[in-house]
Amino acid sequence: MLIIAGLGNPGSKYSGNRHNIGFMAVDAIQRRPGFAPWSKKFKAEISEGELAGEKVLLMKPQTYMNLSGESVGEAMRFYKLGPQNVLAIYDELDLLPGKARIKTGGGHGGHNGIKSLDAHLGKDYRRLRLGIGHPGSKEQVHNHVLGDFAKVDRIWLDPLIDALADNAEMLVRNEDSQILNKLALATGDKPEEPKAKPAAKPSAQSHIRQARNSAQPKILPTTGPMAEMLKKLFGGKGE
């Protein structure tokens, strides 16, 4: 079973905020076939369904962002799961708008929702960070994250959210690089190419051996059929 928790703040006042992109993501997944209507449990709105043959619990904690871990931790313990069975989706200031990154573990980067999850789950859960961009100064951060997405943001936001929902099965199958490529293509970005392995350098020992072998004279046979043939060819006497 996988818990996919989108982070955000409850209520219509916050529904269009950049800080609520995690809610937007799980809402889009829930609209896909196979998920139940939203209900309330674990201090959250939840929806059960199935992706890639595995049971999935979608969550939108209703505790406000800085207490998100209370809700997700309660669900994790109820189902006797570990942090490896949890995926959190949330906004990331330090990524350009529309960029996405996914990894297991790491720091909270000042994100209050992630601080709370770390406190209640530990740090070994997967994190899908969706970029909302940085306003440029620390003083502007609060208004930026709690401000609504602009109309122009819809150019990348809607394709990003739709692509995430369309390819959500990849999250269950841990196909992280594949889904990141899908998201990049959806927003008109260039998918990241896997880094090519550097060509193996020939060892110094092989060069030394090669030099030694070329420097050594070839020893001709002195006995046997080959030796007799060489004597006849060159008229020499074998030594």
C-alpha positions in Angstrom: 0.0 0.0 0.0 1.1 3.5 -0.8 0.0 6.7 1.0 0.2 9.7 -1.3 -0.2 12.8 0.8 -0.6 16.2 -0.9 0.3 19.1 1.4 -1.6 22.3 1.7 -4.0 24.3 3.9 -7.7 23.5 4.2 -10.5 25.9 3.2 -11.5 27.9 0.1 -9.4 30.8 1.3 -6.2 28.9 0.5 -7.4 26.6 -2.4 -5.6 28.6 -5.1 -2.4 29.3 -3.2 1.0 28.2 -4.5 1.4 26.5 -1.1 -1.5 24.2 -2.0 0.0 22.7 -5.1 0.2 19.4 -3.2 -3.6 19.4 -2.7 -4.1 20.2 -6.4 -2.0 17.2 -7.4 -3.9 14.6 -5.3 -7.2 16.2 -6.4 -6.2 15.5 -10.0 -5.2 11.9 -9.2 -8.5 11.4 -7.3 -10.5 12.5 -10.4 -9.0 9.5 -12.3 -11.1 6.3 -12.5 -10.9 3.9 -9.6 -10.8 6.3 -6.7 -13.6 6.7 -4.1 -15.2 10.1 -3.3 -13.4 12.1 -0.6 -14.3 11.2 3.0 -12.9 12.3 6.4 -10.5 10.2 8.5 -7.1 10.7 10.2 -7.7 14.5 10.4 -7.7 14.5 6.7 -9.7 14.1 3.5 -9.0 10.7 2.1 -9.8 8.7 -1.0 -8.9 5.0 -1.5 -8.2 3.5 -4.9 -5.8 1.4 -6.9 -2.9 2.2 -9.1 -0.7 -0.3 -10.9 -2.4 -3.1 -9.0 -1.6 -1.7 -5.6 -3.9 -0.1 -3.0 -3.4 3.7 -2.7 -4.6 6.1 -0.1 -4.8 9.7 -1.2 -4.6 12.2 1.7 -5.2 16.0 2.1 -4.4 16.7 5.8 -6.8 19.2 7.3 -4.6 20.2 10.2 -3.0 23.2 8.4 0.4 22.9 6.8 2.6 23.0 9.9 0.8 20.0 11.5 0.6 17.8 8.4 2.6 15.1 10.1 0.0 14.4 12.7 -2.5 13.3 10.0 -0.1 11.4 7.8 1.6 9.7 10.8 -1.8 8.5 12.1 -2.7 6.9 8.8 0.7 5.3 8.5 0.5 3.7 11.9 -3.1 2.6 11.4 -2.2 0.6 8.3 1.1 -0.6 10.0 3.2 0.9 7.3 6.6 2.5 7.4 7.8 5.8 5.9 9.0 4.0 2.8 5.2 3.6 2.0 4.6 7.3 2.1 5.0 9.8 -0.8 4.5 13.5 0.0 3.8 16.0 -2.8 4.4 19.7 -2.0 5.6 23.1 -3.2 9.3 24.0 -3.6 10.5 27.6 -3.6 14.0 26.6 -4.8 12.8 25.1 -8.0 11.7 27.1 -11.0 8.0 27.1 -11.7 7.0 23.8 -13.4 10.2 21.9 -12.4 9.9 18.7 -10.4 12.2 16.6 -8.4 11.7 13.4 -6.5 13.9 11.6 -3.9 13.8 9.7 -0.6 14.9 11.5 2.5 16.7 14.8 2.8 16.2 18.1 4.6 13.1 20.1 5.1 14.4 23.3 3.4 12.4 25.4 5.7 9.1 23.9 4.6 6.8 23.7 7.7 4.8 20.8 6.3 8.0 18.7 5.8 9.2 19.7 9.2 6.1 18.2 10.7 6.3 15.0 8.5 9.9 14.5 9.6 8.8 14.8 13.3 6.0 12.2 12.9 7.3 9.8 10.2 11.1 10.1 10.3 12.9 11.2 7.2 12.9 8.1 5.0 9.8 8.9 3.0 9.7 9.9 -0.7 9.2 13.5 -1.6 7.9 14.9 -4.9 8.7 18.6 -5.0 6.9 20.8 -7.5 8.6 24.1 -8.2 6.7 27.4 -7.6 9.8 29.7 -7.9 11.3 32.1 -5.5 10.0 35.7 -5.2 13.6 37.0 -4.9 13.9 38.0 -1.3 13.1 36.4 2.1 10.7 39.1 3.0 8.5 38.3 0.1 8.3 34.5 0.7 5.3 34.5 3.0 3.1 36.5 0.5 4.4 34.4 -2.4 3.6 31.0 -1.1 0.2 32.1 0.4 -0.6 34.0 -2.8 -2.7 32.5 -5.6 -1.2 31.3 -8.8 -1.4 33.9 -11.5 -3.4 33.3 -14.7 -0.1 33.1 -16.6 1.0 30.3 -14.4 -1.8 28.1 -15.8 0.4 27.7 -18.9 2.6 25.3 -17.0 0.5 24.4 -13.9 -2.4 22.7 -15.6 -0.2 20.5 -17.9 2.0 19.6 -15.0 -0.9 18.5 -12.7 -2.6 16.7 -15.6 0.6 14.8 -16.5 1.2 13.9 -12.9 -2.3 12.4 -12.6 -2.1 10.6 -16.0 1.2 8.9 -15.0 0.5 8.4 -11.3 1.1 4.6 -11.7 4.7 5.4 -12.2 4.8 6.7 -8.6 3.6 3.3 -7.4 6.2 1.5 -9.5 9.0 3.7 -8.3 9.7 4.8 -11.9 10.9 8.2 -10.7 13.1 9.2 -13.7 10.3 8.2 -16.1 7.6 10.3 -14.4 10.0 13.3 -14.2 10.5 13.0 -17.9 6.8 13.0 -18.5 6.3 16.1 -16.4 9.2 17.9 -18.2 7.7 17.1 -21.6 4.2 18.3 -20.4 5.6 21.7 -19.4 7.7 22.1 -22.5 10.9 21.4 -20.7 13.7 19.2 -21.9 13.8 15.8 -20.2 17.0 15.0 -18.3 19.2 12.5 -20.1 20.8 9.8 -18.1 24.5 10.6 -17.5 26.7 8.5 -19.7 29.3 6.4 -17.9 32.9 7.5 -18.6 34.9 5.2 -20.8 37.1 2.9 -18.8 40.7 4.0 -19.0 43.2 1.3 -20.0 45.3 0.4 -17.0 48.9 1.5 -16.8 49.9 -2.1 -16.2 48.6 -3.2 -19.6 50.8 -0.5 -21.2 53.8 -1.7 -19.3 53.2 -5.3 -20.2 52.7 -4.3 -23.8 56.0 -2.4 -23.8 57.8 -5.3 -22.1 56.4 -7.8 -24.5 57.5 -5.8 -27.5 61.0 -5.2 -26.1 61.7 -8.9 -25.6 63.2 -10.9 -28.5 61.2 -13.7 -29.8 62.8 -17.0 -28.9 63.0 -19.5 -31.8 62.6 -23.2 -31.1 65.8 -25.3 -31.0 64.3 -28.7 -31.0 61.4 -30.5 -32.7 59.9 -30.3 -36.2 59.8 -26.5 -36.3 63.5 -26.3 -35.5 64.3 -28.8 -38.2 62.2 -26.8 -40.7 64.0 -23.5 -39.8 67.4 -25.2 -40.3 66.4 -26.2 -43.8 65.1 -22.8 -44.6 68.0 -20.7 -43.4 70.8 -23.3 -43.6 71.8 -22.6 -40.0 72.7 -24.9 -37.3 70.5 -24.9 -34.3 72.1 -23.8 -31.1 
